[in-house]
Amino acid sequence: MYKNFFKRFLDFLISLIALIVLLPFLFIIAIWLHFANEGAGIFFCQKRPGKNEKIFKLIKFKSMSDEKDVNGKLLPDSKRITNIGKFVRNTSIDELPQLINVLKGEMSLIGPRPLLIEYLPYYTKEESLRHTVRPGITGWAQINGRNTTSFDDRFKFDVFYVKNMSFKFDLNILFRTIVLVFKRKDVITVPKDIFLDKERSEPNNKKV
């Protein structure tokens, strides 16, 4: 009952209330980013696979400018991230626009993080279970190491969550997420360039 009805109901209700309450704050952040990003835009939108691998546009606050080198190529992330960009990443404020994704039914507050479309051929059969539920703003993997863990470990956490989803489990994850955000634990402002499709060189190599 929780998985099929109440979870979505609570997602919609909480995200709607949160957006209404946070709207003035989000507006201020948006104006700040507009000037800091030097015309590069306020939002970062990227196509990601959701429930049943249905593609949607994930929304985040944009934390980097679009500065390029003399050859017209974007500079490394570490050189493009702005001071406010570091702030919104360290405090996870950059994730707040995903409340819109939750409101639209594309995401959940709690669930496996939506990763790149390019990764779809590289999941094992077991790991693909992460796409049988709506992806989340935070999840079991995020409170167990976030970007500091390997893909293998993250996917194990995701599968565990899918198999054990419950209201109590979601409350536990939500509470621990809030604690981690205030502690700013396991936050990596500019993550290393580690990609699943490069880590697993052969697509469709389904480990059972």
Secondary structure, DSSP 8 states (H G I E B T S, - for coil): -IIIIIHHHHHHHHHHHHHHHHHHHHHHHHHHHHHHTTTS-SEEEEEEE-GGG-EEEEEEE--B---B-TTS-B--HHHHB-HHHHHHHHTTGGGTTHHHHHHTTS-EEES-----GGGGGG--TTGGGGGGS--EEE-TTTTTTGGGS-HHHHHHHHHHHHHH--HHHHHHHHHHHHHHHHHTTT--SS-----HHHHS-STT----
